[in-house]
Amino acid sequence: RWSPNHFKTIIVDECHHALAESWLKVLNHFDSHGSVFGWTATPSRGDRRSIGNYFQNFTYEIGMRDLIDQGYLCPIVLKALPVQIDMSNVSSVAGDFHQGQTHQTLIPLLRNIAQQIKQHAQGRKTLVFLPLVETSQMFANICNEVGLNANWVSGSRQDRDLVMKQFKKCDSGLLANALLVSEGVDIPSIDALAILRPTRSVSFYQQMCGRG
């Protein structure tokens, strides 16, 4: 509906997505008539295509480690819980783990994981990443059974905004999700992450870590 010369400047947030066909459809409609600027915290893509295929020049670059060292981001403290997740029989889809099979692999381990989180992170505001919405629901229920204050959220949940608002306001608690809260969500009070969604994508892993 917009003419190609309507905008003189286009700003692309999360510009590692710019190579996607749906994004290029928009950008190609306008970009010959003005300037296009993009920024992203995760410039690498799972398919290893370079965003330099679209953007000609890098204006500024700084890494997560530098931002931590300079005090803009809090340091990340990693803790491996004593839970063995065997992914050897999980196949790949589009270069990453099959999420349905990952879900089946995790089901027998969820109660143990919930108890480990209770032991190591109770009282912290915790965001959990899981492979499917169904896994998120199951895990939240199990967490409540072991004594954690837990909820789950998904894009199809009608009270999603209320759930997110309550999580933002609470001092502690656990929120389980699949893909909804992995990119572009800013809740500075989150102080623990449980990454139960194995991935081969560096950028996706960084996005999950970035929520904390």
Secondary structure, DSSP 4 states (H G I P E B T S, - for coil): ---TTS-SEEEEETGGGTTSHHHHHHHHHHGGGSEEEEE-S----TT---GGGT---------HHHHHHTTSSPPP-----S-----TT--EETTEE-HHHHHHHHGGGHHHHHHHHHHHHTTSEEEEE-SSHHHHHHHHHHHHHTT--EEE--TT-TTHHHHHHHHHH-SSEEEEESSTTSSS---TT--EEEE-S--S-HHHHHHHHHT-
